[in-house]
């Protein structure tokens, strides 16, 4: 009798250990990768959007005017990114708002937000690349404000910030594209994202008000 009891206890211990090992493996398999963590990805998109926005507050180019033709009080005009590429500021804010909204959005909304951020990133890259391709045309607005004459000739020297905006826009688009695969590891925040799980059937009999509210909170219709 004692031997059988010891054997049964050993078998129960082995079963418990096996179950614990399987649970540990399952938990390890469900571990979210570092790149797919919601906080990490949202922070990455936020920083890249702020980087693109921050470049527009800096000088993108300096225009040196001809002193014989210019009517400006100074011959060297700094041109900020917000004036050289006005759309970059707005698009960076759109991408920033989209990144923050992705953290609380549903499954379908994440696809829409991803598309919006990618399009905003493409606009940032296009606007900054246009400045790099033709800096004189981008500086004409500032030159015309300073001299009162449009179409003036000037020697324009670029800084590194337009290139930084291009890089930030490209990385921002890549970060946005990670939202879709990464969101598979995120916990569902709404009943529409929650997977349908096989659970116990609803209890038979009359349902009081408290039970009705509990079932409504789970997405069930008690009626």
Secondary structure, 3 states (H helix, E strand, C coil): CHHHHHHHHHHHHHHHHHHHHHHHHHHHHCCCCHHHCHHHHHHHHHHHHHHHHHHCCCEEEEEEECCCCCCCCCCEEEEEHHHHCHHHHHHHHHHHHHHHHHCCCCHHHHHHHHHHHHHHHHHHHHHHHHHHHCHHHHHHHHHHHHHCCCCCCEEEEECCHHHHHHHHHHHHHHHHHHHHHHHHHCCCCCCCCCCCCCCCCCCCCCCCHHHHHHHHHCCCCCC
